[in-house]
Amino acid sequence: MLARVWSAALVGINPIQVGTEVDVAGGLPGIAIVGLPDAAVQESKERVKVALKNAGFAFPMRKIAINLTPADLRKEGPSFDLPIAIGILAASEQVSADLLGDFLFLGELSFDGALRPVAGVLPVAVAAQRFGIRGLIVPAANGREASVVEGLAVYGFETLAEVVAFLNDPATATPIAAAQANPQDQDASPGLDLRDVKGQLHARRALEIAAAGGHNLIFVGPPGSGKTMLARRLPGILPPLSFPEALEVTQVHSVAGLLRDRGSLVHVRPFRSPHHSASGAALVGGGSYPRPGEISLAHRGVLFLDELTEFKRDVLEFLRQPLEEGQVTISRARQTVQFPAQFTLVASTNPCPCGYYGDLVQPCTCSPRQRENYWAKLSGPLMDRIDLQVAVNRLKPEEIMGQTGGEASAAVRDRVQQARDRAQARFNRGLDNAPSKSPQTKPPQCNADLQSAHLAQWCTLDDATRSLLENAIRRLGLSARGTDRILKVARTIADLAGEDTLQLPHVAEAIQYRTIDRMQ
């Protein structure tokens, strides 16, 4: 007898519906799985066989052929255990096949018949309705994760026997209640507050601008000046995740297998801080079967690269395309996958190998050649993509001994939210007034996303401001991209000031955040 059970495979974070066709026929006993299964899927034969026997079901001692369609799509992971087991039971008439076409099955089986959680359930749940699927049957540990999708009946079970009982009698179980948590109701602060930072008003201002406009930022300063302390407080002044943003972030973390103990949605913006020994694959994603890297796990959040010049140059060059496009494309012989990577890059580095170049207290012991080689690790195209380049000096003794810190993160976050709201209102007006819109053009989410047409519309300059910017281009040797970055930062500064038009002070302040350009 032939039975078909629906499941899904992931290409990046995009689910593809997979049919699990099981045929139980006469012949020598054995199981054959076709349809490009990987080693984990091939091992399902043993897990399913033992699980069926220990759960009290009869394993057919006949020839069992299993076809995973489409046949040209690589199938990987243990999530096919449950659909294979249900297919065998349906083909051997041990479970009713009436509901099989309405549900999609995912889950790993233990030898005792228990269902273990699997990665990537949320993207499948989001796509289930597009597949024409009415409901999802998953391990109980994955149930809350999938239940955030409205209009989808999600059932979570602890054992294979419970799944069979439900298929034979749907009245034995009820769907999991939809998760009601809204990320906007959650505390956006991860527990690190800007009030703990003493002094560093210039760096705090740059941090606020970066949060308001989504701009990339680098701190340059001697050891102990507070670069890392400042960077780790950026998530606390970012606006809370909207529901669509939280859904995007959670899907990436679901594919990476990081949600098993995290409830339904990721409520706090991600903060990823890989070590400088990280490989290119660890940073941008990859592997034989591509998985998201650190930049995708930082999607809608912050990627912090401490000691930037200690990273390998070729690894840093991998960042150029994601920083520009907001996504990373990984190509392999069999497939090409895309992962979202719209993050704010925050980096820190010393000004030289010894760390004290330009310090007023500790003299620098590096030669000009050593400093030149040190900065040569950072290419011009990469630095062009960092909007804010900020020098962080050591604190004065009276600042170190002071009892009071700076402004709290909550107050800064309110100003950031107001600036983002002002920018979003401008974006909406621009889209409404546009004569034609290309469906391939994504609307900007913040000022860092502005394109040339947006700059021409929203960043007009008077004669004095234009003259100032032209002089800065000549003196700093700025590229066209670097000039656009200055205009984007100036647009954010104007939004923080509540101004609709760019004025000379806004552009002048934006030019001041080109520290590295002035050092070279």
QUIWO-V700458 format. One record per residue. N is the residue number from 1. RES is the residue in one small letter. D_LAST is the distance of its C-alpha to the last C-alpha in whole Angstrom. Layout:
N,RES,D_LAST / N,RES,D_LAST
This chain:
1,m,75 / 2,l,71 / 3,a,69 / 4,r,65 / 5,v,63 / 6,w,60 / 7,s,56 / 8,a,53 / 9,a,50 / 10,l,46 / 11,v,44 / 12,g,40 / 13,i,41 / 14,n,44 / 15,p,48 / 16,i,50 / 17,q,54 / 18,v,55 / 19,g,59 / 20,t,61 / 21,e,64 / 22,v,67 / 23,d,70 / 24,v,73 / 25,a,75 / 26,g,78 / 27,g,77 / 28,l,76 / 29,p,74 / 30,g,70 / 31,i,67 / 32,a,65 / 33,i,61 / 34,v,60 / 35,g,57 / 36,l,54 / 37,p,54 / 38,d,52 / 39,a,53 / 40,a,53 / 41,v,55 / 42,q,57 / 43,e,58 / 44,s,59 / 45,k,62 / 46,e,63 / 47,r,62 / 48,v,64 / 49,k,67 / 50,v,67 / 51,a,66 / 52,l,69 / 53,k,71 / 54,n,70 / 55,a,70 / 56,g,74 / 57,f,73 / 58,a,75 / 59,f,73 / 60,p,74 / 61,m,76 / 62,r,75 / 63,k,73 / 64,i,70 / 65,a,67 / 66,i,64 / 67,n,62 / 68,l,58 / 69,t,58 / 70,p,56 / 71,a,56 / 72,d,53 / 73,l,51 / 74,r,50 / 75,k,51 / 76,e,50 / 77,g,50 / 78,p,53 / 79,s,54 / 80,f,56 / 81,d,59 / 82,l,60 / 83,p,61 / 84,i,62 / 85,a,65 / 86,i,66 / 87,g,66 / 88,i,68 / 89,l,70 / 90,a,71 / 91,a,72 / 92,s,74 / 93,e,76 / 94,q,75 / 95,v,73 / 96,s,73 / 97,a,71 / 98,d,72 / 99,l,68 / 100,l,66 / 101,g,65 / 102,d,64 / 103,f,62 / 104,l,59 / 105,f,59 / 106,l,56 / 107,g,56 / 108,e,56 / 109,l,60 / 110,s,60 / 111,f,64 / 112,d,66 / 113,g,65 / 114,a,62 / 115,l,59 / 116,r,56 / 117,p,53 / 118,v,50 / 119,a,47 / 120,g,46 / 121,v,49 / 122,l,48 / 123,p,46 / 124,v,50 / 125,a,51 / 126,v,49 / 127,a,50 / 128,a,54 / 129,q,55 / 130,r,54 / 131,f,56 / 132,g,59 / 133,i,59 / 134,r,61 / 135,g,60 / 136,l,58 / 137,i,59 / 138,v,57 / 139,p,57 / 140,a,58 / 141,a,54 / 142,n,53 / 143,g,55 / 144,r,53 / 145,e,50 / 146,a,52 / 147,s,54 / 148,v,51 / 149,v,52 / 150,e,54 / 151,g,57 / 152,l,57 / 153,a,60 / 154,v,58 / 155,y,61 / 156,g,59 / 157,f,62 / 158,e,62 / 159,t,64 / 160,l,65 / 161,a,69 / 162,e,68 / 163,v,66 / 164,v,69 / 165,a,71 / 166,f,69 / 167,l,70 / 168,n,73 / 169,d,74 / 170,p,71 / 171,a,73 / 172,t,72 / 173,a,68 / 174,t,66 / 175,p,62 / 176,i,60 / 177,a,59 / 178,a,56 / 179,a,53 / 180,q,53 / 181,a,50 / 182,n,47 / 183,p,43 / 184,q,43 / 185,d,46 / 186,q,44 / 187,d,42 / 188,a,38 / 189,s,37 / 190,p,36 / 191,g,37 / 192,l,34 / 193,d,34 / 194,l,31 / 195,r,33 / 196,d,33 / 197,v,29 / 198,k,29 / 199,g,27 / 200,q,23 / 201,l,24 / 202,h,21 / 203,a,20 / 204,r,24 / 205,r,24 / 206,a,21 / 207,l,23 / 208,e,26 / 209,i,24 / 210,a,23 / 211,a,27 / 212,a,28 / 213,g,26 / 214,g,26 / 215,h,22 / 216,n,20 / 217,l,18 / 218,i,15 / 219,f,16 / 220,v,13 / 221,g,15 / 222,p,17 / 223,p,21 / 224,g,23 / 225,s,22 / 226,g,23 / 227,k,21 / 228,t,24 / 229,m,26 / 230,l,25 / 231,a,24 / 232,r,28 / 233,r,29 / 234,l,27 / 235,p,31 / 236,g,33 / 237,i,32 / 238,l,32 / 239,p,35 / 240,p,38 / 241,l,38 / 242,s,41 / 243,f,43 / 244,p,42 / 245,e,39 / 246,a,40 / 247,l,42 / 248,e,39 / 249,v,38 / 250,t,41 / 251,q,42 / 252,v,39 / 253,h,40 / 254,s,43 / 255,v,42 / 256,a,40 / 257,g,43 / 258,l,42 / 259,l,45 / 260,r,48 / 261,d,48 / 262,r,46 / 263,g,49 / 264,s,48 / 265,l,45 / 266,v,41 / 267,h,41 / 268,v,38 / 269,r,34 / 270,p,33 / 271,f,31 / 272,r,29 / 273,s,27 / 274,p,28 / 275,h,27 / 276,h,24 / 277,s,26 / 278,a,28 / 279,s,28 / 280,g,27 / 281,a,31 / 282,a,31 / 283,l,28 / 284,v,29 / 285,g,33 / 286,g,35 / 287,g,38 / 288,s,41 / 289,y,42 / 290,p,38 / 291,r,38 / 292,p,35 / 293,g,32 / 294,e,30 / 295,i,28 / 296,s,32 / 297,l,33 / 298,a,30 / 299,h,32 / 300,r,32 / 301,g,30 / 302,v,27 / 303,l,25 / 304,f,24 / 305,l,21 / 306,d,21 / 307,e,19 / 308,l,17 / 309,t,15 / 310,e,19 / 311,f,20 / 312,k,21 / 313,r,18 / 314,d,21 / 315,v,23 / 316,l,20 / 317,e,20 / 318,f,23 / 319,l,22 / 320,r,21 / 321,q,24 / 322,p,26 / 323,l,23 / 324,e,24 / 325,e,27 / 326,g,29 / 327,q,31 / 328,v,30 / 329,t,33 / 330,i,34 / 331,s,36 / 332,r,39 / 333,a,42 / 334,r,44 / 335,q,42 / 336,t,39 / 337,v,38 / 338,q,36 / 339,f,35 / 340,p,34 / 341,a,30 / 342,q,29 / 343,f,27 / 344,t,24 / 345,l,22 / 346,v,21 / 347,a,18 / 348,s,17 / 349,t,15 / 350,n,15 / 351,p,11 / 352,c,12 / 353,p,16 / 354,c,18 / 355,g,16 / 356,y,16 / 357,y,13 / 358,g,13 / 359,d,17 / 360,l,19 / 361,v,22 / 362,q,21 / 363,p,19 / 364,c,17 / 365,t,18 / 366,c,15 / 367,s,15 / 368,p,11 / 369,r,13 / 370,q,13 / 371,r,10 / 372,e,9 / 373,n,12 / 374,y,12 / 375,w,9 / 376,a,11 / 377,k,13 / 378,l,12 / 379,s,12 / 380,g,11 / 381,p,14 / 382,l,15 / 383,m,12 / 384,d,13 / 385,r,16 / 386,i,15 / 387,d,16 / 388,l,16 / 389,q,13 / 390,v,14 / 391,a,13 / 392,v,17 / 393,n,18 / 394,r,21 / 395,l,24 / 396,k,26 / 397,p,30 / 398,e,32 / 399,e,30 / 400,i,31 / 401,m,34 / 402,g,35 / 403,q,37 / 404,t,36 / 405,g,33 / 406,g,32 / 407,e,33 / 408,a,35 / 409,s,34 / 410,a,37 / 411,a,36 / 412,v,32 / 413,r,34 / 414,d,36 / 415,r,34 / 416,v,32 / 417,q,35 / 418,q,36 / 419,a,33 / 420,r,33 / 421,d,37 / 422,r,36 / 423,a,33 / 424,q,36 / 425,a,39 / 426,r,36 / 427,f,36 / 428,n,40 / 429,r,41 / 430,g,38 / 431,l,40 / 432,d,43 / 433,n,43 / 434,a,41 / 435,p,44 / 436,s,43 / 437,k,41 / 438,s,40 / 439,p,42 / 440,q,39 / 441,t,36 / 442,k,35 / 443,p,35 / 444,p,32 / 445,q,33 / 446,c,30 / 447,n,27 / 448,a,25 / 449,d,27 / 450,l,27 / 451,q,27 / 452,s,27 / 453,a,31 / 454,h,30 / 455,l,27 / 456,a,29 / 457,q,32 / 458,w,31 / 459,c,28 / 460,t,29 / 461,l,28 / 462,d,29 / 463,d,28 / 464,a,26 / 465,t,24 / 466,r,24 / 467,s,23 / 468,l,20 / 469,l,19 / 470,e,19 / 471,n,17 / 472,a,14 / 473,i,14 / 474,r,14 / 475,r,11 / 476,l,9 / 477,g,10 / 478,l,12 / 479,s,14 / 480,a,18 / 481,r,18 / 482,g,15 / 483,t,17 / 484,d,20 / 485,r,18 / 486,i,18 / 487,l,21 / 488,k,23 / 489,v,21 / 490,a,23 / 491,r,26 / 492,t,26 / 493,i,25 / 494,a,28 / 495,d,30 / 496,l,30 / 497,a,31 / 498,g,34 / 499,e,33 / 500,d,34 / 501,t,32 / 502,l,28 / 503,q,28 / 504,l,25 / 505,p,24 / 506,h,24 / 507,v,21 / 508,a,20 / 509,e,19 / 510,a,18 / 511,i,15 / 512,q,14 / 513,y,14 / 514,r,11 / 515,t,9 / 516,i,6 / 517,d,6 / 518,r,6 / 519,m,4 / 520,q,0
